Amino acid sequence: MEKLSKKQYAGTIQVREERNPIEPYLHQKEALKALDKAIGNSEAERFSGLLVLPTGGGKTQTAVQWVLRNIINSNKKVLWIAHRQELLEQALLSVKKNSFSILINKRKSFNYRIISGKHDKCRNIKKEDDFIIASKDSLYRGKDHLIKNWLNHHDDIFLVIDEAHHATAKTYRKIMEVIDKRTNRFRVLGLTATPFRTKLEERGLLKKIFQDDIVYEVSLKSLISRGILAEPIFKELKTNVDMRFKLSEEDINTIEKLDSIPTDIAEHIAENKIRNKRIVQEYIDNKEEYGKLLVFAINKIHAIELNKLFNDRGIKSEYVISSDNDIVDDSGLSKENKEIIEKYRENKFDVLINVNILTEGTDIPNIQTVFLTRPTTSEILMTQMVGRALRGKKAGGTEKAFIVSFIDRWKNMIAWINPKKLYKGKCVWNDSSNCNVKATPRLISLKKIEEFIKIADDSVDTTELESVDFIKTIPVGFYSFSLSIPDENGELFKKSCEVLVYENTQKAYQKLLKSLPLCFESGELKDVKSVEKMGLKLFDLPVVDNFLHELGTIHRYAVEDLKDLIRYYAINRSEPSFLKFKDRDKYDISNVAQYIYDSELGGKRKKEYIDKIWEDEGYFKVYFDYNKLYFRKCIDIEILKLEDPEIYSSVPFEKAVS
């Protein structure tokens, strides 16, 4: 990539008269037409939409060409924001490369300025600047200069946000508020390679920012068929590293909610010599086919270990990581890391190992293979990692790309994202599905663990719970949604919510959600802030009191679940998605008990049968949280009901689960 000197941080770009040598691909032409239709020919005061192109699809070039032709050419101003310094330099380079008269025919030149911790400063902004490219952090810190030197002189600013899935962050929102208050027209275009949609269960802050939703989107498959992206060839290699006994419930929750592997687990994987040798050997055995390799490692230790193994086996490799001791710019890249990445671009070595750096915005052509040696529960991160190798021949890449995943033995305890399923469109790209549906039994087992503990504890009287038909203790489904919750620093993090619903509680939840609109219309509740401020007074509201009365019991999760549902409605003004537990009947162990009773199985034969279904029917393991004792006790209780029906009195389910 072209390196910028201080003199190049601001200046004038001359419009060239010759024909632009960069001809848009078909999908880019389609995108430009869609943008024209949505905003180019409109004098509307407000617009906020998304341009979604897969990584390697040329989203930066497409957006640059559109704003040059429609905004700069009309003598209006552009503010382009990103969160990484390297993204800023890519944007400026694209602006320079596309400044031809075919796009800009009403002016001979325009002024630019690039602002970040390593470029120019906000205090140097001038009212004559036409195209400002800035990091969101530098712009946020220097917003007073932005207002005084620029916004106070112009009332029509077109805002572009690169990697728009970050736009819900507090700094982005504050910057947009500043611009919106001081301009007559507020128009913003978000760019992202992440194939999400602002569907009902994901609406909230993101939907509020991009109210016009997706302006144009093209699928990964379309670009592959056109030769713009490489055809991915997926390969899964089992490492046989058993992680099941390393995981606590806290570890599982941390991984599933934050996509963060606990330190001790990460070290266990990173320092596993057999696993690391398997990774290196896979490349050596297929070097001619795999070609230029990018490795996504778990942590610093893992990167160092792999780098040493590669070099010891005669494979030239380097690694890049982000360190707290490095002097870094807004991108999080040190000078040393940048130099290593540049050498990799120049093909001075074959293998580059990285830790959470080369996921988004970095332009490195000719990557033939990606090794996924770290698992992830993040659809966004997986999409970005896979995308590093997907530049096709027409885009300066390769015809085929190898995506190699190294699979450890987690026993289905974590809902890791499968890259092959992402490509096939069965996960992220399907609006009507939920990627974690297969994790439903696991989710329910975690929520029901207290019931199992009670049954296993002889000191607790569980007669009422045991008397209930087992099928009634299995949820009919759950409400699944996410909330953006501020942390102690005011930054937002995503909280995943699953509210279990049983036969006896389903009507209560349905009535609650049907009553919430009136609650907000009447002014009892106004927004999510009012929900938080009410605290315990929330339970004095008639709608909540009626819900709890209808529920008949207040189990441990009801209070927090209730708050989450109201928070969701306060933000979205709609009900969250309800996912039915479709295979509910097959988890009913009363059927197992009935077979044992009818077949008069006892002693050794009974044990052999139970052992067989425990091993053969893997879903029982997941549902019972891999605890065979719970499984056996529940079967014995159901058999006892068949042997002596009078032993349990008829107890309402409401009391049993309280």
N, C-alpha and C positions, 0 to 999 in steps of 0.2 A: 504494500500500500504506500502511496505517496506520502512522504513525511513533510509536515508543515514547519516552516521557520516562523519566528516571531513576526516577521514582516507580512506573513501570509495569514495572520489571525484576523485581519480585516483588510478590505481593499475594494477594488472595482473590477468587475468581470465584464469584459467586452463581448458583445454578441457577435458571433462569427456568421459570416454570410454564406459560407459553403453548406452543403447538405449535411444534416446530422448523420454520422456514420452508424449510430446506434439505432437500429430499426426495431421497434417493439414486436414482441411475439404476438400471436393471435389473442391469447388470453389477456395480454396487457392492453391491446386495442379494445377488447371487450370491456375491460375495467375502465379505461378512459371514457368510453361512451357512456357507461353506467354513471360515472362521476359527473359527466356533462348533464345527463338527464336529471340527476338528483340535486346538483347544486350549481352547475356551470351556467345554466340558462335561467337561474332563479334569482330574484331580487329579495328573497325572503331574508328576514332579519336574523333568523336562527337556523342553524343546521348542526347536527352532530351525528356522524355515522362512522362505520368501520369498513376498511378495505382489508379483506382476508385473503392472503396468498400464501401457499406453503413455503417453507424455507427453501430458498433457491429459485423462487418464482419471480423475483425482481420487484418486490413491493416498493423498495426505496426508489428505484428508477421510475416506476409507474407514477408514484406520487409526485416526484420531482418534475417530471414532464408535465403533469397536469397543472401544478401550481405555477410553473414558469409560463405556460401558455395562457392561463386564466387569471392569475393573480398578479404576478410580476409584470406581465405584458400590459395589464390594465393600470399600471402605476399604483398598485396597492401593496400592502406589506404582508410578509410571511414570517411567522415565528415557528421554528421547528424545534421540538423538545425531545430529548431522549435521556436515559439515565446512565448511559455509558459513553465515555469519551471516544471510544473507537467507533461507535455508531454515529457520532457527530462528524468525525472525519470522513466516514463513508458517505454521509449525506452531502457534505461540502464537495467532495470529489465528484459525486454524481451531478451536482448542480453545475460545476465547471464543465463537465463532459457533455452536458445537454444544452448548453447555452448557445443555441443556433437560431438563426432568423426564421427558420421554419416554425419555431415555437414562440419566439419573441420578435415580432415584426413591427412593433410600435415604438421601440426604443433601442438605442445603440449600446447602452450599458446599464448596469445597476450595481449597487453597493451591498456587500455582505459583511458579516462579522460572526466569528465562532467564539463561543464563550464557555469556559469550563475552568476547573482548577489548574489546568495545564495550558490553557489558551488565553484569550483576552478576558478582561474583567467587565462586569456590568457597569461600573462607573465610567467606562469609556464609550458606552453606547451613545450614538448620535442620532438626531432626528432624521438625518439623511439616509440612515441604514434601511435598506429595502428587504434584505433576507437575513434574519438573525437565526443562527443555529446554536442552541445552548443546552447545557446539562440542566436538569431540573433542580439539582441542589444549588448550583451557582446562581441560577435565576431566582430561586426562592430566597436565598440570602441577600441578593442584590435587587429585590423587587422594587425598592424605593427608587433606585437609579433607573430601572426599567420604566417606572411610571413618569418620573420627572423628565427623563431625556427622550422618551419615545412615545409612550401611550398618551401623554397629554397633548401630543401634536398630531395624532392620527386616530380616526374613529372607525376604521375598517381594517381589522387585523384578521388574517386567516391563520389558524393554529393547526399544526400537525403534531401528533404525538406518536412517536415510534415505539414499538413494543407496547402496544396500547393496553395489554392485559395488566400492566402496572399502574394504569391511570387512576385506580381507586386509592392510591397512596395519598396521604394527607398533603404532601408537598405539591403534587399535581393539582389536587382540588383547590388548594389555596391560590396557585398561579392562575387557574382558570377563573376563579372568583374575581381576582384582580383585573383580568382582561375584560371579563363580562361587564363589570361595573363601569368601565371607562371607555367602552366602544359602543357605537350604535348598532353594529352587526356582530353577533357572536357566532362564528362558524368554526367547527373543529372536525378534523378528519383523523381517525385513529388507524394505525397500521399494525397488523399483527400476522404472524405466521401460525398462530395457535388456533386450531379449528374449533373454537368454542362458539356457542350461540347464546344470545341473551334470552334464553327460554324462561318460562314462568318461574321454575324453581331456582334459577340463577339470577333473576332480576333483582335489583337493589341498587347499590351504588353504581355498578357498571351500567345498568340500564338507564339510570338517571343521567349519566354522562353522555352515553351514545344513544340518545332517544330515537334516532332514525334507524337504529339497528344496522344490519349489514347491507352496504350498498352493492358490493360485488364480492363473490366468493367463487373460487374454482377448486375442484377436487384434486387431490394428489394423483389419482389415477389418470385424470385427463392430461395432466402435464407429463406424466410418464409416457402415455401413448403418443404424445406429440414430440417426444425426445428431448424435452426441456429438463425433465428430471430423470434420474437414473432409475432403472427397475430394481427395487430392493429384493435381495435374496436373503431370507431369514434362516438362521441356523441356531439351534439351541443345544448347548453342551452341558451335561450334568457334571457338577463338581463332586457330588457325593459328600459335601460338607453338611453335617447334620446340625441345624440351628435350633431345633425344637426345644431342647433342654436348656438352652441358653436364655430363653425368653421368659420374662415375667409379664404379668398383666399390664404393668406400667409401661414396659418396653413396647408391647403391642400397641397400646393406645398412643404412645409417642410416635411410633412409626406411621400408624394409620392416619393420625390427625395432622402431624407436622412434616411427614416425609423425612424424618430425621432418625438415622440409625444411632442408637445409644453408643457411647464411646467404647465400652467394653465389648459390645457385639461387633462394632466396626473393626476394632483391633484384632478380634478373634479371626475375622475374615481376612483382614489385610496381611496378617503375619502367618497365614496358613501356607506353608511351603509347597505342599502338594498342589493346592489350588493355584498358586502363582506359577508353578512350573507347567501346569496344564494350560494356562493362558498363553505363556510364551511359546510352548511347544506347538500349540494350535497355529500360531502365526508362522513358525519355522516350517511346519509341514505343508503349509499352503501359501508360502511367501510369493510365489510367482503369480498366483491367482488373486491373492488379497491386495498386493501392491502397497500403496500409501495407506498407513494405518493411523487412526486416531483412537486412543484408549480413554475411556471414562473410568477413573479409579475412585475408590471410596474415600480415601483421606491421604494426607501427606505421607504417612508411613507406607501405605500401599503403593503410592507413586514411586517412592524411592526404591522399594523392594523390586518392583517390576522393572524399573529402569536399569538397575544393576543386573538383573537376570538377562534382560535383552542384550545388554552390552557384553556380558560374559559369554553369551552364545554367538557373538559376532554380528549382532544386529544394531546398527547405529540408532540410538534413541535419545530423547531428552524429555524432561517433564516440566510443567508449569503449574504452580500453585499460588494461592493467595495467602500471604503471611502477614500477621500483625506487625512484624518487624520491618516489612518492606516500606519504602517510600512510594506511595501509589497515587495515581490521579483519580478522577471521578469514575474511571472504569474499573478500578480495583486491580489494575495491572501495573506491575513494577517495570522499570526500564529493562531489567534483565529478562523478564517474561516476554516483553514486546520483541526483544532481539531474538529470542528463541523462536517465537512464532513466525517472525520474518524469515529466519533460516529454513523453517519448515515449509513455508510458502515457496521458497527458492529450491526446494528438493535437496537440501544439503544433508538430510537424514530421512529415514523411512518411517520411523515410529515416534509419535508425540503422545505422551501421557499427560492427562490434565485432571485437575480436581475442581469442578464447578466453575470453570472459566469459559471454556469454548462451547457454551450452550446456545447463545443467542447473539446475533449481530456480527459475528466474525466471519469475514469472507475469505475462505481458504478453498480454492478449487482443487480438483484432481484427487480428493480423498476417495479412495476406492473401498475402504472398509472401516467400520466402527465396531470396537469391542465394548460391549456393555458389561463391565465387570462389577458394577454397582447396581442393585435393584432400586426401583423407585415406585412410590404409590401416586406420583404426580403425572397426570396425563400431559400437562404442559411440558414438564422437563423431559419426559420420554420423547415427545414429538420433536423437541429441539435437538436432542441428542441424535436421534435417527436422521434428522434433517441435515446434519453436517456432511453426510455422505451422498446426498441425493441429487447433486447437480448433474444433469444429463449432458450428453455430448454437445448439444446445441447451446448450452450455457457454460461451456468451458470445463465440463466435468467428464464423467465416464458413462458408458452405456449401462453397466450394471454396478450395483453397490451391495456389499455384503454387510449384513447386520447380524453380529454374532453375540448372543446372550449366554452368559455363564450362570447356570441355575443351581442354587443351593437347595438343600432339603429343608423347607420351612413347614412341611406337612399342612399346607393350605391354611396356615394360621394368619398369613398376611395376604391382602388382596393386591399383590404386585401387578403393575401394568404390563401387559404383554404387547410388545411392539408389533407383532404380526397381526394381532387383533385390531390395533390402531389402523394399520394399513388397510385391512380388509373392511374397515368401516363398521365394525360391530361394537365399537365402544364410543369414542369421543364424537364421531360424526353421525351418530344416530340420535336425533332429538328425542325420540320417544322412549329410549331405553335408559337404563341406569347402569353404569359400568360395574357397580359394586353389588348388583343383584345376586351374583354367585356367592358373595360373602354374607348373604342374609343369615344362613344357619349359624355362622360364626358370630355375627352381631347379636343374634338372639341368645346364643349360649352365654355371652358375656353379660347380657342384661338379666338373665335368669339365674345367674350363679348363686345368688343368695338363697333361692329356693332349694337348690341342690345341697348347699351347705347345711341348711336347716334339717333336711332329711338325713344327712350323714351324721349329724350331731345328736346322739342319743339323749342328751340333756334337754333338748328342746321338744316341746309337745307339738308335733306336726300333724295331729289327727285330722284337723280341719282341712289342711292342704292336701293330705293324702286321699281324703274322701272324694275329691273332685275327679271327674272323668279326665283322664290324661289329655285327651284331645283339647279340652277347654283350657289347659295350661299352655297350649301352643298359640302364639299370637296369630291373628288372621292376616296381619300385615303391619306396615309401619309407615309413618310419615317421614319422608327423607328430604332434607334440605340443608342449606348452609347459610350461615350468618357471618357478616363482617363485624367483628367485635374489636373495639379499641383496647390496646394494651396499656400498661402504665405510662408509656411514652406518647400515647395518642396515636400510634401507628396501628393500622388495621391488620388483623389476622383472621383467617377463615376458620370458623368453628363448624365442624360437621355434626349435624343433629339427626338422630333417629329416634322417633317416638313410637314405642311399641303399642299396638292396639289389640285387645282381646275381644272375644265374643261379647262379654258383658260390659265392655267400656266403649265399644265402637259408636253407639248412639250418643253417648256423652260428648265424645270428641266431635262428632258431626254437628250436634246442636251448638257446641261452643263456636265452631268456625262459621256457622250460619248466623250466629248472633253478633259476631265481632263488627261487621259493617255498621250496624246500628249504634254500637258502642262508640265508634269513632265519629260517626255522623252527629251524635248527640253532644259530643264534646267531652264525654267522660274520659276519653283518651284522645290525644292529639297526634303524637308521633312517638318514635322509639325512645326519645329522650324523656318524654312524660312517663313512659312505661318504667324506665329505670328509676326515675325520681320517686315514684309511688312506693317502692319497696314493699313492705308487708301490707300497706293499705290497698294494694292491688287485689287482695283477697276479700276486701269489703265490697268490691264492685258486684252488682247483681249478676252480671253475666258469668263472673268467676264463681260466685257463690252457688249459682244454679248448676254450673259444671261439676263442682265438687260434690254437690248433693246427688246429682245424677250418677256420678262415678261410684258413689257408695263406699269408697275407700280411698285412702291417701297413701299409696305405696312410696317407696323411697324416691322413685324417679318422677312422680307426678308433678311435684312443685316446679322443678327445673324444666321439665318437658312443657308444662303449661306456660312458663315464662318465655321459653324459646318459640312456641307457637304464636304467642301474642307479639313478640318482637318481630317475627317473620311477617306477620300480617301488617304490623305498623310500617314496615319498610316497603312492602310490595303491594299491599292492598289486594291480596289474592291468597287462596289456599295453597299450601304446599302439596307436592305430589304424594299420592298414597300408593304404595307398592304392596300388592297382595302377595302373601306367602303361598304361592301356587302349589307347591309340593307338600303342603302342611300335613296331609293325611299320612304320608309315608313315614313321618316322624312319630306317629302314634304307636308307642310301644305296647299299648293294650293289645294290639294285634299279635305282637310277639308272645305276650303272656297267654293269649288265647290259644295259640298253636301249642305252646308247651303244656298247657292244661289239657287240651283235647287229645294230645298225643301221649299224655301221661309220661312226659319226660321227667326223669329225676336223677339225682346224683351225677354220675359221670356223663350220661347222655345229655342231661340238661346243660352242664358246663360246656360240653363240646359244641352244642347247638348255639349257645350264647356267644362263645368264642368265635364261631364261624361267621355269624351275622355281624359281629363287631369288626372283624377283619374284612369281610367281603363287602359289606354295605358301609362304605367310608363316610357317608353322611351322618351316621350315628356318632362317629368319633368327633366330627366337627360340632354337631349339635350339643353333645355332652361335654364339650371342652376337653376332649381327650382324657376324661377321667372315667375309667371303667367302673370304679366303685359306685359313682352316681348312677350309671347305667344299670348295674346289677340291682341296686336298691330299688330303683323305680320299677324294674321288672318284677321284683319280688312283691312289691306293694300291689301291683296290678294282679298278680297271681292270687294273692291273699284275698282280694276283692271277689275273685271268681270262686275260690274255695269256700269262703264264708261271707256272703253278701251282707249279712246283718252286722258284721264287725264294725263297719263305718256307718255312722248315722248320716242322714241327708243334711248336708251343710251347704248353704248358698255359696256360690263361687266368690261373691263379693267379700265374704268374711274370710274365705280361705286364703286369698292372695293379699290380705291386708297386712 
